């Protein structure tokens, strides 16, 4: 009887070891994240300098969200905390992924925000009605960029190279429109360049 029990224990140990090896190869050394609160898991990964892929190891049994949605929300929160747009690639291409890119954007990294509530009109050359009424030069340049990008559909951003933030934003917009990752590589800001590359790769998949 004693030998039988010892055999059972040895067999159980071997099975446990085999399962552990399979788990470690698939997920790494950390413990599985079973029904962790989503923001708590994102915080844990950030605080322990762990990659966002840890969110994909979340095992979710709660009602209300599917496991896929819970994992996506974890990645979103991770990107929002770290301002790391590369995390969003785990969700691309999807609405979650695009929302994630917005959450990962650093404050004031985008210099110009465009309002398209008024339609641009065209004479011999396309004109945005708002441009002429801008008093400060920066707002006027943003307006001119909107015309450059969305009315004229131009692509040579050298016109805005007097300001690195404006030039970077112009390059990112052109890269997304043309789905050209080479244009992303010309962006000086690491943060904007990475976001641009994530976006262009996603657009090519759609």
SULVENKA-V504370 format. One record per residue. SS is DSSP state (alpha for helix, beta for strand, coil for the rest). OMEGA is omega as a letter, one per 30 degrees, with the letter a starting at -180 (NA if undefined). NEAR is the number of other C-alpha atoms within 8 Angstrom. Layout:
[[SS;OMEGA;NEAR] [SS;OMEGA;NEAR]]
//
This chain:
[[coil;a;4] [alpha;l;5] [alpha;l;6] [alpha;l;7] [alpha;l;8] [alpha;l;8] [alpha;l;8] [alpha;a;8] [alpha;l;8] [alpha;l;8] [alpha;l;8] [alpha;l;8] [alpha;l;8] [alpha;l;8] [alpha;l;8] [alpha;l;8] [alpha;l;8] [alpha;l;8] [alpha;l;8] [alpha;l;8] [alpha;l;8] [alpha;a;8] [alpha;a;9] [alpha;l;9] [alpha;a;7] [alpha;a;6] [alpha;a;8] [coil;a;7] [coil;a;5] [coil;l;5] [coil;l;4] [coil;a;7] [beta;a;9] [beta;l;8] [coil;l;9] [coil;l;9] [coil;a;6] [alpha;a;10] [alpha;l;8] [alpha;l;8] [alpha;l;12] [alpha;l;14] [alpha;a;10] [alpha;a;8] [alpha;a;13] [alpha;a;12] [alpha;a;7] [coil;l;6] [coil;l;6] [coil;a;8] [coil;a;7] [alpha;l;11] [alpha;l;9] [alpha;l;9] [alpha;a;12] [alpha;l;8] [alpha;l;10] [beta;l;14] [beta;a;9] [coil;l;10] [coil;a;7] [coil;l;6] [coil;l;5] [coil;l;4] [coil;l;8] [coil;l;8] [alpha;l;10] [alpha;l;7] [alpha;l;8] [alpha;l;12] [alpha;l;13] [alpha;l;12] [alpha;l;10] [alpha;l;13] [alpha;l;17] [alpha;a;14] [alpha;l;10] [alpha;a;14] [alpha;l;16] [alpha;a;12] [alpha;a;9] [alpha;a;8] [coil;a;10] [coil;a;11] [alpha;a;15] [alpha;l;8] [alpha;a;11] [alpha;l;16] [alpha;l;11] [alpha;a;8] [alpha;a;10] [coil;f;10] [coil;l;11] [coil;l;7] [alpha;l;6] [alpha;a;11] [alpha;l;14] [alpha;l;12] [alpha;l;9] [alpha;l;14] [alpha;l;12] [alpha;a;7] [alpha;a;10] [coil;a;13] [coil;l;11] [coil;l;6] [coil;l;5] [coil;l;5] [coil;l;8] [coil;a;8] [coil;a;9] [coil;l;7] [coil;a;6] [coil;l;7] [coil;a;5] [coil;a;5] [coil;l;4] [coil;l;5] [coil;l;6] [coil;l;9] [beta;a;8] [beta;l;7] [coil;l;6] [coil;l;4] [coil;a;5] [beta;a;11] [beta;l;10] [coil;a;11] [coil;a;8] [coil;a;7] [alpha;a;10] [alpha;a;6] [alpha;a;6] [coil;a;9] [coil;a;6] [coil;a;6] [alpha;a;7] [alpha;l;6] [alpha;l;10] [alpha;l;12] [alpha;l;8] [alpha;l;13] [alpha;l;12] [alpha;l;10] [alpha;l;9] [alpha;l;10] [alpha;a;13] [alpha;a;10] [alpha;a;13] [alpha;l;7] [alpha;l;9] [coil;a;8] [coil;l;8] [coil;a;6] [coil;l;6] [coil;a;5] [alpha;l;9] [alpha;l;6] [alpha;a;6] [alpha;a;9] [coil;l;9] [coil;a;6] [coil;a;7] [alpha;l;8] [alpha;l;9] [alpha;a;12] [alpha;l;14] [alpha;a;12] [alpha;l;11] [alpha;l;12] [alpha;l;13] [alpha;a;14] [alpha;l;9] [alpha;a;13] [alpha;l;15] [alpha;a;12] [alpha;a;7] [alpha;a;6] [coil;a;11] [coil;a;11] [alpha;l;11] [alpha;l;7] [alpha;l;11] [alpha;a;14] [coil;l;7] [coil;a;8] [coil;a;13] [coil;a;8] [coil;l;7] [alpha;a;7] [alpha;a;8] [alpha;l;13] [alpha;l;14] [alpha;l;11] [alpha;l;11] [alpha;a;13] [alpha;l;10] [alpha;a;12] [alpha;a;10] [alpha;l;13] [alpha;l;10] [alpha;a;11] [alpha;l;10] [alpha;l;7] [alpha;a;6] [coil;NA;5]]
//
